[in-house]
Amino acid sequence: MTRIRDVVQKALAIGYLTVEAENKLRQLLTTRYDLEDFNAFMTLQEAAMTGKVKQESREQCGIK
């Protein structure tokens, strides 16, 4: 089973969050997750806000 931290680790490694990965995160966030997954998600949020990770969904709608 995929965990939030797995999706986050991949996005951080490549510096890019695909729409598919975003959808997977949405799905995973509706289930029970532990503190490590929560912290990983918060790390991803910070990376996206600071530009370390680009989001495919924002590129598709023209948001930078």
DRENTORKOL-3810 file (N, C-alpha, C; in nm, 4 decimals):
REM DRENTORKOL-3810
@n.u->0.0839; n.v->-0.1189; n.w->0.0000; ca.u->0.0000; ca.v->0.0000; ca.w->0.0000; c.u->0.0884; c.v->0.1252; c.w->0.0000
@n.u->0.0527; n.v->0.2190; n.w->-0.0820; ca.u->0.1257; ca.v->0.3445; ca.w->-0.0907; c.u->0.0978; c.v->0.4288; c.w->0.0333
@n.u->0.2002; n.v->0.4949; n.w->0.0821; ca.u->0.1847; ca.v->0.5844; ca.w->0.1962; c.u->0.2079; c.v->0.7280; c.w->0.1496
@n.u->0.1577; n.v->0.8219; n.w->0.2252; ca.u->0.1762; ca.v->0.9632; ca.w->0.1940; c.u->0.3242; c.v->0.9941; c.w->0.1812
@n.u->0.4040; n.v->0.9432; n.w->0.2727; ca.u->0.5479; ca.v->0.9742; ca.w->0.2702; c.u->0.6156; c.v->0.9224; c.w->0.1450
@n.u->0.5637; n.v->0.8148; n.w->0.0859; ca.u->0.6205; ca.v->0.7621; ca.w->-0.0383; c.u->0.5955; c.v->0.8585; c.w->-0.1540
@n.u->0.4746; n.v->0.9085; n.w->-0.1632; ca.u->0.4392; ca.v->1.0038; ca.w->-0.2682; c.u->0.5207; c.v->1.1322; c.w->-0.2507
@n.u->0.5316; n.v->1.1782; n.w->-0.1271; ca.u->0.6065; ca.v->1.2998; ca.w->-0.0975; c.u->0.7537; c.v->1.2819; c.w->-0.1305
@n.u->0.8107; n.v->1.1702; n.w->-0.0918; ca.u->0.9526; ca.v->1.1447; ca.w->-0.1168; c.u->0.9835; c.v->1.1512; c.w->-0.2662
@n.u->0.8976; n.v->1.0930; n.w->-0.3469; ca.u->0.9183; ca.v->1.0956; ca.w->-0.4917; c.u->0.9095; c.v->1.2383; c.w->-0.5451
@n.u->0.8092; n.v->1.3132; n.w->-0.5000; ca.u->0.7931; ca.v->1.4512; ca.w->-0.5467; c.u->0.9132; c.v->1.5375; c.w->-0.5069
@n.u->0.9616; n.v->1.5190; n.w->-0.3865; ca.u->1.0773; ca.v->1.5959; ca.w->-0.3413; c.u->1.2025; c.v->1.5575; c.w->-0.4196
@n.u->1.2160; n.v->1.4309; n.w->-0.4523; ca.u->1.3340; ca.v->1.3827; ca.w->-0.5235; c.u->1.3419; c.v->1.4398; c.w->-0.6648
@n.u->1.2261; n.v->1.4503; n.w->-0.7305; ca.u->1.2269; ca.v->1.4999; ca.w->-0.8681; c.u->1.1893; c.v->1.6478; c.w->-0.8778
@n.u->1.1440; n.v->1.7040; n.w->-0.7669; ca.u->1.1080; ca.v->1.8460; ca.w->-0.7667; c.u->0.9796; c.v->1.8765; c.w->-0.8410
@n.u->0.8939; n.v->1.7766; n.w->-0.8523; ca.u->0.7727; ca.v->1.7924; ca.w->-0.9324; c.u->0.6619; c.v->1.7053; c.w->-0.8756
@n.u->0.5409; n.v->1.7623; n.w->-0.8662; ca.u->0.4242; ca.v->1.6889; ca.w->-0.8185; c.u->0.3255; c.v->1.6767; c.w->-0.9336
@n.u->0.3067; n.v->1.5560; n.w->-0.9822; ca.u->0.2151; ca.v->1.5338; ca.w->-1.0939; c.u->0.0702; c.v->1.5411; c.w->-1.0465
@n.u->-0.0188; n.v->1.5573; n.w->-1.1425; ca.u->-0.1621; ca.v->1.5566; ca.w->-1.1110; c.u->-0.2000; c.v->1.4211; c.w->-1.0521
@n.u->-0.1436; n.v->1.3157; n.w->-1.1066; ca.u->-0.1707; ca.v->1.1815; ca.w->-1.0557; c.u->-0.1289; c.v->1.1682; c.w->-0.9088
@n.u->-0.0108; n.v->1.2203; n.w->-0.8761; ca.u->0.0373; ca.v->1.2148; ca.w->-0.7380; c.u->-0.0498; c.v->1.3005; c.w->-0.6466
@n.u->-0.0930; n.v->1.4162; n.w->-0.6961; ca.u->-0.1829; ca.v->1.5017; ca.w->-0.6176; c.u->-0.3126; c.v->1.4281; c.w->-0.5855
@n.u->-0.3666; n.v->1.3622; n.w->-0.6857; ca.u->-0.4909; ca.v->1.2866; ca.w->-0.6642; c.u->-0.4697; c.v->1.1730; c.w->-0.5647
@n.u->-0.3562; n.v->1.1074; n.w->-0.5736; ca.u->-0.3243; ca.v->1.0002; ca.w->-0.4788; c.u->-0.3160; c.v->1.0564; c.w->-0.3370
@n.u->-0.2521; n.v->1.1729; n.w->-0.3226; ca.u->-0.2439; ca.v->1.2356; ca.w->-0.1894; c.u->-0.3824; c.v->1.2688; c.w->-0.1364
@n.u->-0.4677; n.v->1.3221; n.w->-0.2220; ca.u->-0.6050; ca.v->1.3528; ca.w->-0.1779; c.u->-0.6736; c.v->1.2276; c.w->-0.1251
@n.u->-0.6563; n.v->1.1189; n.w->-0.1983; ca.u->-0.7166; ca.v->0.9911; ca.w->-0.1569; c.u->-0.6584; c.v->0.9442; c.w->-0.0241
@n.u->-0.5263; n.v->0.9487; n.w->-0.0123; ca.u->-0.4605; ca.v->0.9012; ca.w->0.1096; c.u->-0.4949; c.v->0.9872; c.w->0.2314
@n.u->-0.5169; n.v->1.1150; n.w->0.2081; ca.u->-0.5483; ca.v->1.2044; ca.w->0.3192; c.u->-0.6890; c.v->1.1824; c.w->0.3753
@n.u->-0.7705; n.v->1.1066; n.w->0.3046; ca.u->-0.9043; ca.v->1.0753; ca.w->0.3561; c.u->-0.9034; c.v->0.9492; c.w->0.4419
@n.u->-0.7877; n.v->0.8831; n.w->0.4491; ca.u->-0.7754; ca.v->0.7617; ca.w->0.5291; c.u->-0.6935; c.v->0.7926; c.w->0.6545
@n.u->-0.6802; n.v->0.6954; n.w->0.7390; ca.u->-0.5982; ca.v->0.7129; ca.w->0.8592; c.u->-0.4517; c.v->0.7159; c.w->0.8200
@n.u->-0.3781; n.v->0.8088; n.w->0.8777; ca.u->-0.2349; ca.v->0.8178; ca.w->0.8525; c.u->-0.1655; c.v->0.8568; c.w->0.9815
@n.u->-0.0358; n.v->0.8301; n.w->0.9872; ca.u->0.0372; ca.v->0.8546; ca.w->1.1107; c.u->0.1103; c.v->0.9896; c.w->1.1075
@n.u->0.1774; n.v->1.0198; n.w->1.2150; ca.u->0.2459; ca.v->1.1484; ca.w->1.2286; c.u->0.3562; c.v->1.1643; c.w->1.1244
@n.u->0.4242; n.v->1.0561; n.w->1.0919; ca.u->0.5305; ca.v->1.0636; ca.w->0.9909; c.u->0.4732; c.v->1.1039; c.w->0.8540
@n.u->0.3577; n.v->1.0496; n.w->0.8197; ca.u->0.2926; ca.v->1.0889; ca.w->0.6949; c.u->0.2465; c.v->1.2341; c.w->0.7006
@n.u->0.1924; n.v->1.2749; n.w->0.8120; ca.u->0.1490; ca.v->1.4135; ca.w->0.8277; c.u->0.2673; c.v->1.5086; c.w->0.8116
@n.u->0.3777; n.v->1.4770; n.w->0.8760; ca.u->0.4967; ca.v->1.5617; ca.w->0.8661; c.u->0.5512; c.v->1.5650; c.w->0.7243
@n.u->0.5467; n.v->1.4525; n.w->0.6558; ca.u->0.5917; ca.v->1.4477; ca.w->0.5163; c.u->0.5037; c.v->1.5379; c.w->0.4302
@n.u->0.3738; n.v->1.5331; n.w->0.4530; ca.u->0.2823; ca.v->1.6177; ca.w->0.3766; c.u->0.3102; c.v->1.7652; c.w->0.4025
@n.u->0.3360; n.v->1.7997; n.w->0.5260; ca.u->0.3668; ca.v->1.9394; ca.w->0.5588; c.u->0.4983; c.v->1.9829; c.w->0.4928
@n.u->0.5944; n.v->1.8939; n.w->0.4857; ca.u->0.7206; ca.v->1.9233; ca.w->0.4177; c.u->0.6954; c.v->1.9498; c.w->0.2700
@n.u->0.6090; n.v->1.8702; n.w->0.2096; ca.u->0.5740; ca.v->1.8902; ca.w->0.0693; c.u->0.5042; c.v->2.0243; c.w->0.0497
@n.u->0.4152; n.v->2.0586; n.w->0.1388; ca.u->0.3458; ca.v->2.1866; ca.w->0.1291; c.u->0.4463; c.v->2.3020; c.w->0.1316
@n.u->0.5395; n.v->2.2955; n.w->0.2222; ca.u->0.6414; ca.v->2.4002; ca.w->0.2319; c.u->0.7266; c.v->2.4057; c.w->0.1053
@n.u->0.7645; n.v->2.2897; n.w->0.0534; ca.u->0.8456; ca.v->2.2838; ca.w->-0.0684; c.u->0.7696; c.v->2.3434; c.w->-0.1870
@n.u->0.6408; n.v->2.3190; n.w->-0.1938; ca.u->0.5598; ca.v->2.3754; ca.w->-0.3019; c.u->0.5486; c.v->2.5274; c.w->-0.2868
@n.u->0.5315; n.v->2.5747; n.w->-0.1645; ca.u->0.5179; ca.v->2.7186; ca.w->-0.1412; c.u->0.6473; c.v->2.7939; c.w->-0.1703
@n.u->0.7594; n.v->2.7307; n.w->-0.1480; ca.u->0.8885; ca.v->2.7977; ca.w->-0.1695; c.u->0.9446; c.v->2.7731; c.w->-0.3095
@n.u->0.8741; n.v->2.6953; n.w->-0.3903; ca.u->0.9166; ca.v->2.6717; ca.w->-0.5270; c.u->1.0145; c.v->2.5568; c.w->-0.5458
@n.u->1.0404; n.v->2.4830; n.w->-0.4397; ca.u->1.1316; ca.v->2.3684; ca.w->-0.4517; c.u->1.0655; c.v->2.2523; c.w->-0.5249
@n.u->0.9330; n.v->2.2489; n.w->-0.5203; ca.u->0.8556; ca.v->2.1479; ca.w->-0.5926; c.u->0.7529; c.v->2.2218; c.w->-0.6761
@n.u->0.7506; n.v->2.1921; n.w->-0.8052; ca.u->0.6517; ca.v->2.2508; ca.w->-0.8948; c.u->0.5330; c.v->2.1556; c.w->-0.9042
@n.u->0.4142; n.v->2.2150; n.w->-0.9258; ca.u->0.2925; ca.v->2.1354; ca.w->-0.9339; c.u->0.2397; c.v->2.1370; c.w->-1.0766
@n.u->0.2232; n.v->2.0190; n.w->-1.1324; ca.u->0.1713; ca.v->2.0070; ca.w->-1.2679; c.u->0.0346; c.v->2.0746; c.w->-1.2798
@n.u->-0.0497; n.v->2.0597; n.w->-1.1803; ca.u->-0.1849; ca.v->2.1164; ca.w->-1.1869; c.u->-0.1814; c.v->2.2688; c.w->-1.1971
@n.u->-0.0867; n.v->2.3318; n.w->-1.1328; ca.u->-0.0751; ca.v->2.4778; ca.w->-1.1408; c.u->-0.0216; c.v->2.5206; c.w->-1.2759
@n.u->0.0656; n.v->2.4414; n.w->-1.3327; ca.u->0.1176; ca.v->2.4731; ca.w->-1.4658; c.u->0.0077; c.v->2.4628; c.w->-1.5705
@n.u->-0.0820; n.v->2.3666; n.w->-1.5527; ca.u->-0.1899; ca.v->2.3457; ca.w->-1.6502; c.u->-0.2884; c.v->2.4611; c.w->-1.6518
@n.u->-0.3082; n.v->2.5258; n.w->-1.5377; ca.u->-0.4040; ca.v->2.6359; ca.w->-1.5337; c.u->-0.3344; c.v->2.7717; c.w->-1.5339
@n.u->-0.2031; n.v->2.7727; n.w->-1.5556; ca.u->-0.1299; ca.v->2.8972; ca.w->-1.5726; c.u->-0.0906; c.v->2.9682; c.w->-1.4449
@n.u->-0.1004; n.v->2.9026; n.w->-1.3297; ca.u->-0.0594; ca.v->2.9619; ca.w->-1.2021; c.u->0.0875; c.v->2.9287; c.w->-1.1789
@n.u->0.1625; n.v->3.0272; n.w->-1.1380; ca.u->0.3049; ca.v->3.0029; ca.w->-1.1109; c.u->0.3348; c.v->3.0011; c.w->-0.9640
END
